[in-house]
Amino acid sequence: MHPTHASCVTHLTVEPVADPEIHPYTIDALHNGRVVGRLRGFVLEYHNLEGVAALAGLNHDDLREAVDAVRFAMAATHDAPISYVDVLLVAPAYRGYGLARQMLERSWLHADCGASLLRPCPLQFCPDWLRPEDLALIGPQCIGVDPKRSLVSLTKFYQRIGYAGLPGTDFWWRPLPLQR
């Protein structure tokens, strides 16, 4: 793992769901026993795209198109699962210390995935997408007042850590070294 400005204990939880083909997980960053960051994701395999899309509130065709683009780019490792990051949040007081990167790096190690896929979106402007515990994490105030400026800042962050946009989609991806 790359060094970060601040380090927190992270806790990985594999969430149980009714469909055994869907593999959701959560990574919480903890500071003094309190959750200060959360990453919620899924392990994508071609056969579970429809179920993951439904749980993540995504258009199934958009997700399939993004996964196909990633698999095409990864020609040699096309059978490897893909880690889809659905939600990435850091409490306002803990932003800028590298916790988002730390949680992403932890997710890259989960399930021996060949790539990481996400949609850059400043979630503080989309409260209806979040669970109550996520809203409690980011607090009632909206950090930043300009969604476009926040999106530019977020995309610069993802570019710095190796993500790139998938042409023709809203998704970004990053290849991961296989650990097999």
N, C-alpha and C positions, 0 to 999 in steps of 0.2 A: 504494500500500500504506500502511496506517495505521502510524504509528510504534509500535514495541514497546519494552519495557524493555531488552531485549538483542536483538541481531541476529546471526544466524549465516548463513553461506553456505548456500544450499539447492541441492540437485542433484536435478533431475527425471530419472527414468528411465522410459521406456516399455518395459514388459516384454513380451517375445515369448511368445505362447501358440500352441497348436496350432490354435485356432479364430480365423481372421482377423476375425471379427465381434465378438470380445471385446477390449476395450481397457483392460487394466490398467496402472496407473502407480504409481510410488513416488516420494515426495519425502523425501529425507534432509536433515536439518539437521546441518551439520558445524561443529565447533569444534576448532581446532588439528588438523585432518585426521581427527578422530574423529567417528563418528556419535553424536549426542546426542539426536536425535529422528527419528521416522519416521512418515510418513503413507502408507498403502497404500490405493489406491482403484481405481475403475473408472469409465469413461464409459458411462453407461446410455443405451441407445436401446431403443425398444419391442421391436425384433426380437431383442435379445440378453439379455433378462431371465432366461430360463431358464438359459443358460450362466453368467451372472454369479452367479445365485443358487446354482448348484451349486458354483462356485469359492469363493464367500464363505461357504458353509455356512448359507445362508438358506433359508427356506421360499419356494418360487417364488410361491405365492399371496399371501403376506404382502408380498413385494417388489412384485409387480404392483399390489396394492391401494395401497401407499404411492406408487408412481409415478403411478397413476391419480389419487390425491388431489392430488399436486403439479401434475400437468398440468391438472386441473380448476381449481385455484387460479390457475394461470398462463394462463388462457384465451387470451390474445393471443399467447403464445409456446409453444404446446403442442408444436411440432415440435422444439424445442431439446433437445439431449441434457442429461442430468442427471449431475452428478458425485456418485458414491456413495463416501463415506469409509468404508472397511471397518475400518481399524486406524489409530489415532492414539496414538503413544507418545512420551513425553519421559523421558529418563533422570532418575532421582530428584534428582541434584545440580543439574539444570538446570530443574526445575519452578518455576513462579512468575515466570519472566522473559519471558513472552510468546512462547515458541517455538512452542507449539501454535497460537496465532493466526497466527503468521508462516507456518507450513506450510499452514494452512487457506487463508490468503489466496493463497498460491502455487497451491494446487489450484483456487481459484476462477478463475484465469486460464487454466487448462489446458483446451483443447478447446472454448472458447467455449460453455460450458454455460449453461443458463438458470436452473439451481437447483443447490443442494448438498443432499444427503440423507445422513443418518447415523442410527445408533442409539447414544444415550449409554449407555456401559457402562464401568465402571472395570475395564479389562482385567487389572489385576494380580490380580484375583480369578478370572480365567478363563484360567489358563495353558495349558489344553489347546486353546484357540483360536489360540494364537500359534505362529509358526515359531521354530525354535531361535535365529535371529539376533535376533528380537524379545525373546525371553526373556533373552538376553545383554544387551540394551539396558536392560531394566528391573531386572536383577539378581535375585539369589535371594531377597531379602527382599520382603515384602509391604508396600507403603507404605499406611499406614492399616490399622486393624484392624476397621473397621466398614463393610461394603459399602454399607449404606443411607446412611450419612453421606457416603461417597465419591461415591455416585450423586447426592445432593443438591448437593454441591459441583460436580460435573461439569455437571449440568443448569443450575446458575446461570451457569457459565462460558459454555455455549452460548447461553443467553438473552442475556447481555451482548453477544455478538457477532452477534446477529440471528437466531438459530435459534428456531423455535417447534415445538411438538409437533403432529403430525398426529393429529387426533382418531380414536380407535378403533384406533391402531397404536402400536408401540414406536418408531417413526421420528420424527425431527425434520427440518425442512427450512429452507432460507433461499433466497429468490430472489436471483439474481445478475444484474447488468447485462450485457446482451448486448454483445459487442464487434464485431459484424459491421458 
